[in-house]
Amino acid sequence: MADLAVQNLGKSYPTRAEPLVVLREVSFSLERGESVSIVGRSGSGKSTLLQILGTLDTPTTGLVRLAGQDPFALAEPDLAAFRNRHIGFVFQEHHLLPQLSVLENVLIPALATGRPTPEQRQRAEELLGRVGLSQRTAHRPAELSGGERQRVAVARALLLKPALLLADEPTGNLDRANAVAIGRLLRELQQAEQAMLVVVTHSDELAAEMQRRFRIDDGRLSESP
């Protein structure tokens, strides 16, 4: 069985008239080490799909299986633990906590299960070295550039070695040089970690960095040759 399997996924919202359908019979699968991009016009359902893959929203119909489990069958506390352990997020906004240092921000996922272990602290330091910020661990986010803050967000997403890395417009707020650098960094680290990577983007350049390319039109997902 695939490491990520999505079968006949649908999402709709009730309205006073007919339901608003956002996703229609979406199906695809991924194995560890694979990367895909999802493109499409605004409002096509890209971010909704990413939210469901990240278990931040629930599907109306269909099935998602990640790491051999249906996460939506879990009770909320178990689902939160599953999400923290198996899924990493990189958003358009870095969402770093301004009062914490760079190192402390990377360690945030470990706080969900208590005090970070020495091994987790060592991994955080190693990840910061891999994203080129080993000399900035004690800095606060306000002391970093936009590109550096997004590098911290990438390191944070990888701290617990997630099976699935989700990136929603990760280069949307960056200039071209930083956007190219972050796109390549995501791919390099994803390959090194053998995680699955799903990137939602409006950037054709970033989309082309991924191994496979999907498009959503009117809620339907299709794969480009």
Secondary structure, DSSP 8 states (H G I E B T S, - for coil): --SEEEEEEEEEE--SSS-EEEEEEEEEEE-TT-EEEEE--TTSSHHHHHHHHTTSS--SEEEEEETTB-GGGS-HHHHHHHHHHHEEEE-SS----TTS-HHHHHTGGGGGGSS--HHHHHHHHHHHHHTT-TT-TT--GGGS-HHHHHHHHHHHHHTT--SEEEEESTTTTS-HHHHHHHHHHHHHHHHHHT-EEEEE-S-HHHHHTSSEEEEEETTEEEE--
